[in-house]
Amino acid sequence: MNMDNLHVDFRTHSRSCRDDRGCYFEETNRALVILPNHECVDDIIATIVHESLHFCMREEENVDEEMEEEIIFRMQWAYLSI
C-alpha cells in the first residue's frame, strides 16, 4: 500500500468502528466508512471528507486528537459562514 495516499474502504459492519460513521487508521493511511451508520449519501460524502482531513493532518505533531476533531468540524461547517 502506498503510504502517500489515503485508502478508503466501505463496509456494512465493523468490529472496531461499531458505532462510528467512519474511522481513520494512521498506521496504514486507511479509512473505513461504515455505510449503515449513515442516513443518506450526503452523510457518506461528509464522512469521506472528514476521514480525508484526518489523513491530511497526520503529520501535525502539535495537535492532539480532540483538537484535530474540532478543527475538522469547523472546516466542514465553514461554508455556512461564507
Order of alpha helices (4+ residues) and beta strands (2+ residues): beta-beta-beta-alpha-alpha
